[in-house]
Amino acid sequence: MPQSKYRWVYAPEKPAPPKAPESLKREVETKANELVATVLKPKHVLPPPEDPQFNYIEDITTKWYRSYFYFTAIYRSAGPHTLGGTFEAKFARLEYLGTGRFNLAAMRHTGEWIEIFSDLSLDECLTAVRDDPWFHP
């Protein structure tokens, strides 16, 4: 009887990620929305082109999902051969680690997240999103 190439191994469950306290969530939202309004939108959200041939950024938003906080660009689909409408593209992600610390990841062109910085404070994360080209929409 041929041997199976599959084997049973012990695979313990991953611990649940820590939940961000509501006070921290509000602080993150407040500071991130201030960054979006004062830096990211003026820099990346430009008036629509007169004769659009390509997609362009229409808005930048933020939102929590579980223990992750996302920065999202909303694109307007433009050009002569499109159906129109909008679509979202996440470009930066803060992962809450506990005790006010975060991992910071960027979305790659392949559609997967790549962790650029780990174990940062909120202010360090927002500075990186503002200054580092990895996190531009």
MOGI-V302421 format. One record per residue. PHI is phi in degrees with one decimal (NA if undefined). BURIAL is 1 if it has 24 or more other C-alpha atoms within 12 Angstrom, else 0. Layout:
phi:PHI burial:BURIAL
phi:PHI burial:BURIAL
//
This chain:
phi:NA burial:0
phi:-69.8 burial:0
phi:-77.6 burial:0
phi:-75.2 burial:0
phi:-86.4 burial:0
phi:-103.3 burial:0
phi:-133.4 burial:0
phi:-82.9 burial:0
phi:-134.8 burial:0
phi:-77.3 burial:0
phi:-131.3 burial:0
phi:-66.3 burial:0
phi:-67.8 burial:0
phi:-72.5 burial:0
phi:-66.9 burial:0
phi:-65.2 burial:0
phi:-66.1 burial:0
phi:-66.1 burial:0
phi:-87.4 burial:0
phi:-75.7 burial:1
phi:-64.3 burial:0
phi:-58.7 burial:0
phi:-64.5 burial:0
phi:-69.6 burial:1
phi:-59.5 burial:1
phi:-63.6 burial:0
phi:-63.8 burial:0
phi:-60.9 burial:1
phi:-60.4 burial:1
phi:-62.3 burial:0
phi:-68.3 burial:1
phi:-67.6 burial:1
phi:-66.6 burial:1
phi:-66.2 burial:0
phi:-61.5 burial:1
phi:-61.6 burial:1
phi:-70.2 burial:0
phi:-93.1 burial:0
phi:-120.6 burial:0
phi:-70.1 burial:1
phi:-65.3 burial:1
phi:-60.7 burial:0
phi:-83.6 burial:0
phi:-113.3 burial:1
phi:-96.4 burial:1
phi:-106.5 burial:0
phi:-58.9 burial:0
phi:-61.8 burial:0
phi:-66.0 burial:0
phi:-66.5 burial:0
phi:-125.1 burial:0
phi:-67.2 burial:0
phi:-110.3 burial:0
phi:-133.1 burial:0
phi:-64.6 burial:1
phi:-140.0 burial:1
phi:-75.1 burial:1
phi:-104.2 burial:1
phi:-161.5 burial:1
phi:-129.1 burial:1
phi:-129.9 burial:1
phi:-135.0 burial:1
phi:-166.4 burial:1
phi:-89.0 burial:1
phi:-143.8 burial:0
phi:55.9 burial:0
phi:-99.1 burial:1
phi:-116.3 burial:1
phi:-119.7 burial:1
phi:-112.4 burial:1
phi:-103.2 burial:1
phi:-129.2 burial:1
phi:-98.6 burial:1
phi:-104.4 burial:1
phi:-102.2 burial:1
phi:-95.3 burial:1
phi:-79.7 burial:0
phi:-131.3 burial:0
phi:115.1 burial:0
phi:-72.2 burial:0
phi:-114.8 burial:0
phi:-110.6 burial:0
phi:-88.1 burial:0
phi:83.0 burial:0
phi:91.1 burial:0
phi:-126.1 burial:0
phi:-147.3 burial:0
phi:-104.3 burial:0
phi:-138.6 burial:1
phi:-73.2 burial:1
phi:-126.8 burial:1
phi:-147.6 burial:1
phi:-140.1 burial:1
phi:-101.3 burial:1
phi:-107.7 burial:1
phi:-73.0 burial:1
phi:-103.0 burial:1
phi:112.5 burial:0
phi:50.5 burial:0
phi:71.7 burial:1
phi:-114.0 burial:1
phi:-138.7 burial:1
phi:-96.7 burial:1
phi:-119.7 burial:1
phi:-125.7 burial:1
phi:-119.5 burial:1
phi:-83.0 burial:1
phi:-85.6 burial:0
phi:-65.2 burial:0
phi:-84.4 burial:0
phi:88.5 burial:0
phi:-117.2 burial:0
phi:-82.0 burial:0
phi:-123.7 burial:0
phi:-76.0 burial:0
phi:-93.4 burial:1
phi:-128.0 burial:1
phi:-129.9 burial:0
phi:57.1 burial:0
phi:-107.3 burial:1
phi:-77.9 burial:1
phi:-61.0 burial:1
phi:-63.5 burial:0
phi:-65.3 burial:1
phi:-63.5 burial:1
phi:-67.6 burial:1
phi:-64.3 burial:0
phi:-65.6 burial:1
phi:-62.4 burial:1
phi:-71.1 burial:1
phi:-104.1 burial:0
phi:-87.0 burial:0
phi:-64.5 burial:0
phi:-58.8 burial:0
phi:-107.0 burial:1
phi:-89.6 burial:1
phi:-69.7 burial:1
//
